[in-house]
């Protein structure tokens, strides 16, 4: 399962490859981290690439934190 990392509208965003046919995007809204990750709409995922910045995992962790450590875990995908 590959994960792509983004800075999008001043928020942390990720795109997780679930299977060869399915990807899911998640956003961690600014100042709402306690609410956890929110599933992105297909249009929001497209906007990750248009208005967001794809960044490396280390850049993501430096900017936002570590998923599962000081950021909430991503939702379990079944």
C-alpha positions in Angstrom: 0.0 0.0 0.0 1.6 3.2 -1.2 0.9 6.6 0.3 1.4 10.0 -1.4 1.8 13.0 0.9 0.5 16.6 0.2 0.3 20.0 1.7 -3.1 21.2 0.6 -4.8 24.4 1.6 -2.6 24.6 4.7 -3.7 21.2 5.7 -2.1 17.7 5.7 -3.5 15.5 3.0 -2.6 12.0 1.9 -3.6 9.7 -1.0 -3.5 6.0 0.0 -3.4 3.2 -2.6 -5.9 0.6 -1.3 -5.7 -1.8 -4.3 -4.9 -1.6 -8.0 -8.3 -0.2 -8.6 -8.9 2.0 -5.6 -7.3 5.0 -4.0 -8.6 7.0 -1.0 -7.7 10.6 -0.1 -7.8 12.0 3.5 -7.5 15.5 4.8 -6.5 16.5 8.3 -8.2 20.0 8.6 -6.1 22.7 10.2 -7.0 23.2 13.9 -9.3 20.2 13.9 -6.8 17.4 14.4 -8.8 16.1 17.3 -11.6 15.2 14.9 -9.2 13.0 12.9 -8.9 12.5 9.2 -11.7 13.3 6.9 -12.2 11.4 3.7 -11.7 13.6 0.7 -14.1 13.9 -2.2 -12.9 12.9 -5.7 -12.8 16.7 -6.6 -10.7 17.4 -3.5 -8.2 14.6 -4.4 -7.9 16.1 -7.9 -7.2 19.5 -6.3 -4.4 17.9 -4.2 -2.5 17.7 -7.5 -3.7 21.1 -8.9 -3.5 23.5 -5.9 -1.6 21.4 -3.4 2.1 20.4 -3.3 3.2 16.8 -3.4 5.9 16.4 -0.8 8.0 13.5 0.5 7.2 11.6 3.7 10.0 13.3 5.5 8.9 16.8 4.4 5.3 15.9 5.4 6.5 14.8 8.9 8.6 18.0 9.3 5.6 20.2 8.4 2.7 18.4 10.1 4.0 15.6 12.3 4.1 11.8 12.2 0.9 9.8 11.4 0.1 7.6 14.4 2.4 9.5 16.7 1.5 13.2 17.0 -1.1 13.0 14.3 -4.1 10.7 14.4 -3.8 7.3 12.7 -5.4 7.0 9.2 -8.7 5.3 9.1 -8.5 1.5 8.7 -9.5 0.6 5.2 -11.2 -2.7 4.6 
